[in-house]
Amino acid sequence: MDLQAAATGERRPETLGEEIFGRILDLIYSAELAPGMVVNESVLATRFGVSRGPVREAIRRLQGIQLVSREPFLRARVVSLSSEAILELFQMREALEGYACRLAAQRMSEAEIDALIADLEAAHSGRQPEGARFDFHERVVRASGNSRIIDSLCGDLYHLLRIYRRISGAVPERKELAFTEHWQILRAIKMRDGALAESLMRSHVERAGRHVLAQVPETPSLAAADAEKRAS
């Protein structure tokens, strides 16, 4: 899946394997396939009206980007991170996105800032074109112009980050608060106050991390996995 094309709403031709990969990815993003759930090849193939081959290929790709895990003799599951791993993920985000925000305040043109403001308003009010996807965090990270930060946050890890960000934004109260915090960050960027933009982003990510940790259930125990292995 082309993240750059997705960010701009552009479409490009897809192979069947890419299409199935994208459709399973959407199921994971929407939490229909939530962390810890089994990814059943046969069920998905029937649902999508395809053979199991493209589904198997897509699941392998999902394993490659660490969204799906499969232990020997166990079924494939959507990855479910421990509380410690989630904390580490958000700590990394806090550091990198905070500095990306500082750089964006220095480097974004007025036209780019105004476009981001317009897209944020459209996303919040539901006025986005059909099929378009707006990701405030991805836009800010890319606007930093730092290829190392962009590769870290917008590469394969992006998908895992998005799953746990979605958990944070699923509660209506947090969703509205996140929109307000995004606006505050954007105002700091528009004022060219990099230090304030960084501080606001770091606080925003830290709060989101705390919210996710409060929402995510405990990772299934090894004993449960062993029971599944014996039953299979």
CYANA upper distance limits for C-alpha pairs under 8 A (distance plus 0.5 A):
  1 MET  CA      6 ALA  CA      8.49
  1 MET  CA     18 GLU  CA      7.24
  1 MET  CA     21 PHE  CA      8.33
  1 MET  CA     22 GLY  CA      7.02
  2 ASP  CA      6 ALA  CA      6.66
  3 LEU  CA      7 ALA  CA      6.53
  3 LEU  CA    154 CYS  CA      8.31
  4 GLN  CA      8 THR  CA      7.04
  5 ALA  CA      9 GLY  CA      6.53
  5 ALA  CA     10 GLU  CA      5.44
  5 ALA  CA     11 ARG  CA      7.07
  5 ALA  CA     12 ARG  CA      8.39
  6 ALA  CA     10 GLU  CA      6.59
  6 ALA  CA     11 ARG  CA      7.87
  6 ALA  CA    132 ALA  CA      7.72
  6 ALA  CA    133 ARG  CA      6.91
  7 ALA  CA    132 ALA  CA      8.04
  7 ALA  CA    133 ARG  CA      6.43
  7 ALA  CA    134 PHE  CA      6.74
  7 ALA  CA    135 ASP  CA      7.55
  7 ALA  CA    139 ARG  CA      8.42
  8 THR  CA    132 ALA  CA      7.87
  8 THR  CA    133 ARG  CA      8.10
  9 GLY  CA    131 GLY  CA      7.47
  9 GLY  CA    132 ALA  CA      5.14
  9 GLY  CA    133 ARG  CA      6.89
 14 GLU  CA     18 GLU  CA      6.22
 14 GLU  CA     19 GLU  CA      6.51
 15 THR  CA     19 GLU  CA      6.68
 16 LEU  CA     20 ILE  CA      6.68
 16 LEU  CA     54 PRO  CA      7.42
 17 GLY  CA     21 PHE  CA      6.58
 17 GLY  CA     54 PRO  CA      5.56
 17 GLY  CA     55 VAL  CA      7.88
 17 GLY  CA     57 GLU  CA      7.27
 17 GLY  CA     58 ALA  CA      6.83
 18 GLU  CA     22 GLY  CA      6.59
 18 GLU  CA     58 ALA  CA      7.91
 19 GLU  CA     23 ARG  CA      6.70
 20 ILE  CA     24 ILE  CA      6.65
 20 ILE  CA     48 PHE  CA      8.28
 20 ILE  CA     54 PRO  CA      7.23
 20 ILE  CA     55 VAL  CA      6.91
 20 ILE  CA     58 ALA  CA      6.91
 21 PHE  CA     25 LEU  CA      6.56
 21 PHE  CA     55 VAL  CA      7.96
 21 PHE  CA     58 ALA  CA      5.14
 21 PHE  CA     59 ILE  CA      7.92
 21 PHE  CA     61 ARG  CA      8.13
 21 PHE  CA     62 LEU  CA      8.24
 22 GLY  CA     26 ASP  CA      6.66
 23 ARG  CA     27 LEU  CA      6.93
 24 ILE  CA     28 ILE  CA      6.86
 24 ILE  CA     58 ALA  CA      8.30
 25 LEU  CA     29 TYR  CA      6.61
 26 ASP  CA     30 SER  CA      6.53
 27 LEU  CA     31 ALA  CA      6.64
 27 LEU  CA     32 GLU  CA      5.67
 27 LEU  CA     33 LEU  CA      5.93
 28 ILE  CA     32 GLU  CA      6.61
 28 ILE  CA     33 LEU  CA      5.18
 28 ILE  CA     34 ALA  CA      6.50
 28 ILE  CA     35 PRO  CA      8.42
 28 ILE  CA     78 VAL  CA      8.10
 28 ILE  CA    163 ILE  CA      7.81
 29 TYR  CA     33 LEU  CA      8.34
 29 TYR  CA    162 ARG  CA      7.74
 29 TYR  CA    163 ILE  CA      6.10
 29 TYR  CA    166 ARG  CA      7.86
 30 SER  CA     34 ALA  CA      8.42
 31 ALA  CA     35 PRO  CA      8.05
 31 ALA  CA    163 ILE  CA      8.46
 33 LEU  CA     37 MET  CA      6.46
 33 LEU  CA     38 VAL  CA      8.27
 33 LEU  CA     39 VAL  CA      7.98
 33 LEU  CA     78 VAL  CA      7.46
 34 ALA  CA     78 VAL  CA      7.11
 35 PRO  CA     77 ARG  CA      8.10
 35 PRO  CA     78 VAL  CA      5.44
 35 PRO  CA     79 VAL  CA      5.96
 35 PRO  CA     80 SER  CA      5.18
 35 PRO  CA     81 LEU  CA      8.43
 36 GLY  CA     77 ARG  CA      6.13
 36 GLY  CA     78 VAL  CA      5.61
 36 GLY  CA     79 VAL  CA      6.32
 36 GLY  CA     80 SER  CA      5.55
 36 GLY  CA    219 THR  CA      8.20
 36 GLY  CA    220 PRO  CA      8.04
 37 MET  CA     77 ARG  CA      5.78
 37 MET  CA     78 VAL  CA      6.04
 38 VAL  CA     75 ARG  CA      7.08
 38 VAL  CA     76 ALA  CA      6.29
 38 VAL  CA     77 ARG  CA      4.77
 38 VAL  CA     78 VAL  CA      7.05
 39 VAL  CA     44 LEU  CA      8.44
 39 VAL  CA     75 ARG  CA      7.95
 39 VAL  CA     76 ALA  CA      5.92
 39 VAL  CA     77 ARG  CA      5.72
 39 VAL  CA     78 VAL  CA      7.21
 40 ASN  CA     44 LEU  CA      6.71
 40 ASN  CA     75 ARG  CA      8.34
 40 ASN  CA     76 ALA  CA      7.83
 41 GLU  CA     45 ALA  CA      6.53
 41 GLU  CA     52 ARG  CA      6.70
 41 GLU  CA     55 VAL  CA      6.57
 41 GLU  CA     56 ARG  CA      6.97
 42 SER  CA     46 THR  CA      6.77
 42 SER  CA     52 ARG  CA      6.89
 43 VAL  CA     47 ARG  CA      6.68
 44 LEU  CA     48 PHE  CA      6.58
 44 LEU  CA     55 VAL  CA      7.56
 45 ALA  CA     49 GLY  CA      6.31
 45 ALA  CA     50 VAL  CA      5.62
 45 ALA  CA     51 SER  CA      6.20
 45 ALA  CA     52 ARG  CA      5.87
 45 ALA  CA     55 VAL  CA      6.73
 46 THR  CA     50 VAL  CA      7.06
 46 THR  CA     51 SER  CA      8.29
 50 VAL  CA     54 PRO  CA      7.89
 50 VAL  CA     55 VAL  CA      8.44
 51 SER  CA     55 VAL  CA      7.87
 52 ARG  CA     56 ARG  CA      6.44
 53 GLY  CA     57 GLU  CA      6.72
 54 PRO  CA     58 ALA  CA      6.62
 55 VAL  CA     59 ILE  CA      6.68
 56 ARG  CA     60 ARG  CA      6.77
 57 GLU  CA     61 ARG  CA      6.91
 58 ALA  CA     62 LEU  CA      6.73
 59 ILE  CA     63 GLN  CA      6.68
 59 ILE  CA     68 VAL  CA      7.63
 60 ARG  CA     64 GLY  CA      6.74
 61 ARG  CA     65 ILE  CA      7.00
 62 LEU  CA     66 GLN  CA      6.69
 62 LEU  CA     67 LEU  CA      5.74
 62 LEU  CA     68 VAL  CA      5.90
 63 GLN  CA     67 LEU  CA      6.28
 63 GLN  CA     68 VAL  CA      5.09
 63 GLN  CA     69 SER  CA      6.28
 63 GLN  CA     70 ARG  CA      8.24
 65 ILE  CA    156 ASP  CA      5.80
 65 ILE  CA    157 LEU  CA      7.47
 65 ILE  CA    159 HIS  CA      8.37
 66 GLN  CA     79 VAL  CA      7.58
 66 GLN  CA    157 LEU  CA      8.44
 66 GLN  CA    160 LEU  CA      7.97
 67 LEU  CA     78 VAL  CA      6.39
 67 LEU  CA     79 VAL  CA      5.79
 67 LEU  CA    159 HIS  CA      7.81
 67 LEU  CA    160 LEU  CA      6.74
 68 VAL  CA     76 ALA  CA      6.98
 68 VAL  CA     77 ARG  CA      5.96
 68 VAL  CA     78 VAL  CA      4.93
 68 VAL  CA     79 VAL  CA      5.43
 69 SER  CA     76 ALA  CA      6.18
 69 SER  CA     77 ARG  CA      6.01
 69 SER  CA     78 VAL  CA      6.85
 69 SER  CA     79 VAL  CA      6.07
 70 ARG  CA     74 LEU  CA      6.76
 70 ARG  CA     75 ARG  CA      6.54
 70 ARG  CA     76 ALA  CA      4.97
 70 ARG  CA     77 ARG  CA      6.94
 71 GLU  CA     75 ARG  CA      7.84
 71 GLU  CA     76 ALA  CA      8.03
 73 PHE  CA    229 LYS  CA      6.93
 73 PHE  CA    232 SER  CA      8.36
 74 LEU  CA    225 ALA  CA      8.40
 74 LEU  CA    228 GLU  CA      7.85
 74 LEU  CA    229 LYS  CA      6.42
 74 LEU  CA    232 SER  CA      8.24
 80 SER  CA    219 THR  CA      6.77
 81 LEU  CA     85 ALA  CA      6.25
 81 LEU  CA     86 ILE  CA      6.60
 81 LEU  CA    219 THR  CA      7.14
 82 SER  CA     86 ILE  CA      6.75
 82 SER  CA    218 GLU  CA      7.52
 82 SER  CA    219 THR  CA      6.11
 83 SER  CA     87 LEU  CA      6.64
 83 SER  CA    213 LEU  CA      6.95
 83 SER  CA    216 VAL  CA      8.47
 83 SER  CA    218 GLU  CA      7.90
 83 SER  CA    219 THR  CA      8.41
 84 GLU  CA     88 GLU  CA      6.77
 85 ALA  CA     89 LEU  CA      6.63
 86 ILE  CA     90 PHE  CA      6.81
 86 ILE  CA    209 GLY  CA      8.17
 86 ILE  CA    213 LEU  CA      7.79
 87 LEU  CA     91 GLN  CA      6.60
 87 LEU  CA    209 GLY  CA      7.26
 87 LEU  CA    213 LEU  CA      8.08
 88 GLU  CA     92 MET  CA      6.70
 89 LEU  CA     93 ARG  CA      6.83
 89 LEU  CA    161 LEU  CA      8.12
 90 PHE  CA     94 GLU  CA      6.46
 90 PHE  CA    205 VAL  CA      7.32
 90 PHE  CA    206 GLU  CA      7.39
 90 PHE  CA    209 GLY  CA      6.12
 91 GLN  CA     95 ALA  CA      6.92
 91 GLN  CA    206 GLU  CA      7.88
 92 MET  CA     96 LEU  CA      6.66
 93 ARG  CA     97 GLU  CA      5.96
 93 ARG  CA     98 GLY  CA      8.18
 93 ARG  CA    153 LEU  CA      8.27
 93 ARG  CA    205 VAL  CA      7.48
 94 GLU  CA     98 GLY  CA      6.16
 94 GLU  CA    201 MET  CA      7.77
 94 GLU  CA    202 ARG  CA      5.34
 94 GLU  CA    203 SER  CA      8.26
 94 GLU  CA    205 VAL  CA      5.99
 94 GLU  CA    206 GLU  CA      6.89
 95 ALA  CA     99 TYR  CA      6.92
 95 ALA  CA    202 ARG  CA      7.38
 96 LEU  CA    100 ALA  CA      6.57
 96 LEU  CA    149 ILE  CA      6.98
 97 GLU  CA    101 CYS  CA      6.54
 97 GLU  CA    137 HIS  CA      8.29
 97 GLU  CA    141 VAL  CA      6.97
 97 GLU  CA    198 GLU  CA      8.30
 97 GLU  CA    201 MET  CA      7.38
 97 GLU  CA    202 ARG  CA      7.70
 98 GLY  CA    102 ARG  CA      7.08
 98 GLY  CA    197 ALA  CA      8.00
 98 GLY  CA    198 GLU  CA      4.87
 98 GLY  CA    199 SER  CA      7.21
 98 GLY  CA    200 LEU  CA      8.31
 98 GLY  CA    201 MET  CA      5.69
 98 GLY  CA    202 ARG  CA      5.54
 99 TYR  CA    103 LEU  CA      6.84
 99 TYR  CA    198 GLU  CA      6.30
100 ALA  CA    104 ALA  CA      6.56
100 ALA  CA    140 VAL  CA      7.44
100 ALA  CA    141 VAL  CA      5.92
100 ALA  CA    143 ALA  CA      8.30
100 ALA  CA    144 SER  CA      5.49
100 ALA  CA    146 ASN  CA      8.01
100 ALA  CA    149 ILE  CA      7.68
100 ALA  CA    198 GLU  CA      8.12
101 CYS  CA    105 ALA  CA      6.75
101 CYS  CA    140 VAL  CA      6.79
101 CYS  CA    141 VAL  CA      7.46
101 CYS  CA    144 SER  CA      7.13
101 CYS  CA    189 ILE  CA      8.04
101 CYS  CA    194 GLY  CA      7.44
101 CYS  CA    197 ALA  CA      6.34
101 CYS  CA    198 GLU  CA      5.80
101 CYS  CA    201 MET  CA      7.44
102 ARG  CA    106 GLN  CA      7.25
102 ARG  CA    144 SER  CA      8.22
102 ARG  CA    189 ILE  CA      8.30
102 ARG  CA    193 ASP  CA      8.21
102 ARG  CA    194 GLY  CA      4.59
102 ARG  CA    195 ALA  CA      6.63
102 ARG  CA    196 LEU  CA      8.44
102 ARG  CA    197 ALA  CA      6.34
102 ARG  CA    198 GLU  CA      5.55
103 LEU  CA    107 ARG  CA      6.61
103 LEU  CA    143 ALA  CA      8.34
103 LEU  CA    144 SER  CA      5.37
103 LEU  CA    145 GLY  CA      8.05
103 LEU  CA    194 GLY  CA      7.33
104 ALA  CA    108 MET  CA      5.90
104 ALA  CA    140 VAL  CA      6.93
104 ALA  CA    141 VAL  CA      8.06
104 ALA  CA    143 ALA  CA      5.77
104 ALA  CA    144 SER  CA      4.81
104 ALA  CA    145 GLY  CA      8.03
104 ALA  CA    189 ILE  CA      7.45
104 ALA  CA    194 GLY  CA      8.24
105 ALA  CA    188 ALA  CA      7.99
105 ALA  CA    189 ILE  CA      4.82
105 ALA  CA    190 LYS  CA      7.34
105 ALA  CA    191 MET  CA      8.33
105 ALA  CA    192 ARG  CA      5.46
105 ALA  CA    193 ASP  CA      6.97
105 ALA  CA    194 GLY  CA      5.70
105 ALA  CA    197 ALA  CA      7.69
106 GLN  CA    189 ILE  CA      8.35
106 GLN  CA    192 ARG  CA      6.67
106 GLN  CA    194 GLY  CA      7.19
107 ARG  CA    143 ALA  CA      7.73
107 ARG  CA    144 SER  CA      7.24
107 ARG  CA    145 GLY  CA      8.10
108 MET  CA    112 GLU  CA      6.49
108 MET  CA    113 ILE  CA      6.91
108 MET  CA    143 ALA  CA      6.75
108 MET  CA    144 SER  CA      8.19
109 SER  CA    113 ILE  CA      6.80
110 GLU  CA    114 ASP  CA      6.61
110 GLU  CA    190 LYS  CA      8.08
111 ALA  CA    115 ALA  CA      6.59
112 GLU  CA    116 LEU  CA      6.68
113 ILE  CA    117 ILE  CA      6.72
113 ILE  CA    186 LEU  CA      8.25
113 ILE  CA    189 ILE  CA      8.33
113 ILE  CA    190 LYS  CA      7.15
114 ASP  CA    118 ALA  CA      6.71
115 ALA  CA    119 ASP  CA      6.65
116 LEU  CA    120 LEU  CA      6.54
116 LEU  CA    136 PHE  CA      8.44
116 LEU  CA    139 ARG  CA      8.34
117 ILE  CA    121 GLU  CA      6.79
117 ILE  CA    186 LEU  CA      7.83
118 ALA  CA    122 ALA  CA      6.67
119 ASP  CA    123 ALA  CA      6.53
119 ASP  CA    128 GLN  CA      8.28
119 ASP  CA    134 PHE  CA      7.77
120 LEU  CA    124 HIS  CA      6.69
120 LEU  CA    134 PHE  CA      8.17
120 LEU  CA    136 PHE  CA      7.65
121 GLU  CA    125 SER  CA      6.65
122 ALA  CA    126 GLY  CA      6.38
122 ALA  CA    127 ARG  CA      5.24
122 ALA  CA    128 GLN  CA      5.99
123 ALA  CA    127 ARG  CA      6.68
123 ALA  CA    128 GLN  CA      6.16
123 ALA  CA    134 PHE  CA      7.12
124 HIS  CA    179 PHE  CA      7.93
128 GLN  CA    132 ALA  CA      6.85
128 GLN  CA    133 ARG  CA      8.47
135 ASP  CA    139 ARG  CA      6.79
136 PHE  CA    140 VAL  CA      6.83
136 PHE  CA    182 HIS  CA      8.19
137 HIS  CA    141 VAL  CA      6.65
138 GLU  CA    142 ARG  CA      6.60
138 GLU  CA    153 LEU  CA      8.35
138 GLU  CA    154 CYS  CA      7.26
139 ARG  CA    143 ALA  CA      6.57
140 VAL  CA    144 SER  CA      6.92
141 VAL  CA    145 GLY  CA      8.16
141 VAL  CA    149 ILE  CA      7.70
141 VAL  CA    150 ILE  CA      6.51
141 VAL  CA    153 LEU  CA      8.07
141 VAL  CA    154 CYS  CA      8.44
142 ARG  CA    146 ASN  CA      8.08
142 ARG  CA    150 ILE  CA      6.36
144 SER  CA    150 ILE  CA      8.46
145 GLY  CA    150 ILE  CA      8.13
146 ASN  CA    150 ILE  CA      6.66
147 SER  CA    151 ASP  CA      6.43
148 ARG  CA    152 SER  CA      6.68
149 ILE  CA    153 LEU  CA      6.67
150 ILE  CA    154 CYS  CA      5.87
150 ILE  CA    155 GLY  CA      7.84
151 ASP  CA    155 GLY  CA      5.61
152 SER  CA    157 LEU  CA      7.39
153 LEU  CA    157 LEU  CA      6.59
153 LEU  CA    158 TYR  CA      5.94
154 CYS  CA    158 TYR  CA      5.33
156 ASP  CA    160 LEU  CA      8.31
157 LEU  CA    161 LEU  CA      6.76
158 TYR  CA    162 ARG  CA      6.58
159 HIS  CA    163 ILE  CA      6.95
160 LEU  CA    164 TYR  CA      7.24
161 LEU  CA    165 ARG  CA      6.56
162 ARG  CA    166 ARG  CA      6.46
163 ILE  CA    167 ILE  CA      7.11
164 TYR  CA    168 SER  CA      7.06
164 TYR  CA    212 VAL  CA      7.36
165 ARG  CA    169 GLY  CA      6.86
165 ARG  CA    208 ALA  CA      7.87
165 ARG  CA    212 VAL  CA      8.15
166 ARG  CA    170 ALA  CA      6.43
167 ILE  CA    171 VAL  CA      8.35
167 ILE  CA    212 VAL  CA      6.67
167 ILE  CA    215 GLN  CA      7.89
167 ILE  CA    216 VAL  CA      8.41
168 SER  CA    174 ARG  CA      7.51
168 SER  CA    175 LYS  CA      8.41
168 SER  CA    208 ALA  CA      6.29
168 SER  CA    209 GLY  CA      7.99
168 SER  CA    211 HIS  CA      6.34
168 SER  CA    212 VAL  CA      5.53
168 SER  CA    215 GLN  CA      8.20
169 GLY  CA    174 ARG  CA      6.20
169 GLY  CA    175 LYS  CA      5.30
169 GLY  CA    178 ALA  CA      7.98
170 ALA  CA    174 ARG  CA      7.92
170 ALA  CA    175 LYS  CA      7.22
171 VAL  CA    175 LYS  CA      6.68
172 PRO  CA    176 GLU  CA      6.81
173 GLU  CA    177 LEU  CA      6.78
174 ARG  CA    178 ALA  CA      6.43
175 LYS  CA    179 PHE  CA      6.87
176 GLU  CA    180 THR  CA      6.94
177 LEU  CA    181 GLU  CA      6.69
178 ALA  CA    182 HIS  CA      6.54
178 ALA  CA    204 HIS  CA      8.04
179 PHE  CA    183 TRP  CA      6.80
180 THR  CA    184 GLN  CA      6.88
181 GLU  CA    185 ILE  CA      6.75
181 GLU  CA    200 LEU  CA      8.11
181 GLU  CA    204 HIS  CA      7.11
182 HIS  CA    186 LEU  CA      6.67
183 TRP  CA    187 ARG  CA      6.65
184 GLN  CA    188 ALA  CA      6.88
184 GLN  CA    200 LEU  CA      7.92
185 ILE  CA    189 ILE  CA      6.80
185 ILE  CA    196 LEU  CA      8.46
185 ILE  CA    197 ALA  CA      5.80
185 ILE  CA    200 LEU  CA      6.42
185 ILE  CA    201 MET  CA      6.96
186 LEU  CA    190 LYS  CA      6.59
186 LEU  CA    197 ALA  CA      8.09
187 ARG  CA    191 MET  CA      6.66
188 ALA  CA    192 ARG  CA      6.75
188 ALA  CA    193 ASP  CA      5.83
188 ALA  CA    194 GLY  CA      7.61
188 ALA  CA    196 LEU  CA      6.63
188 ALA  CA    197 ALA  CA      5.56
189 ILE  CA    193 ASP  CA      6.46
189 ILE  CA    194 GLY  CA      7.06
189 ILE  CA    197 ALA  CA      6.40
193 ASP  CA    197 ALA  CA      6.66
194 GLY  CA    198 GLU  CA      6.53
195 ALA  CA    199 SER  CA      6.69
196 LEU  CA    200 LEU  CA      6.56
197 ALA  CA    201 MET  CA      6.64
198 GLU  CA    202 ARG  CA      6.60
199 SER  CA    203 SER  CA      6.71
200 LEU  CA    204 HIS  CA      6.53
201 MET  CA    205 VAL  CA      6.65
202 ARG  CA    206 GLU  CA      6.55
203 SER  CA    207 ARG  CA      6.64
204 HIS  CA    208 ALA  CA      6.78
205 VAL  CA    209 GLY  CA      6.62
206 GLU  CA    210 ARG  CA      6.89
207 ARG  CA    211 HIS  CA      6.72
208 ALA  CA    212 VAL  CA      6.69
209 GLY  CA    213 LEU  CA      6.73
210 ARG  CA    214 ALA  CA      6.84
211 HIS  CA    215 GLN  CA      6.88
212 VAL  CA    216 VAL  CA      6.47
220 PRO  CA    224 ALA  CA      7.02
220 PRO  CA    225 ALA  CA      7.96
221 SER  CA    225 ALA  CA      7.13
222 LEU  CA    226 ASP  CA      6.61
223 ALA  CA    227 ALA  CA      6.71
224 ALA  CA    228 GLU  CA      6.82
225 ALA  CA    229 LYS  CA      6.74
226 ASP  CA    230 ARG  CA      6.77
227 ALA  CA    231 ALA  CA      6.73
228 GLU  CA    232 SER  CA      6.70
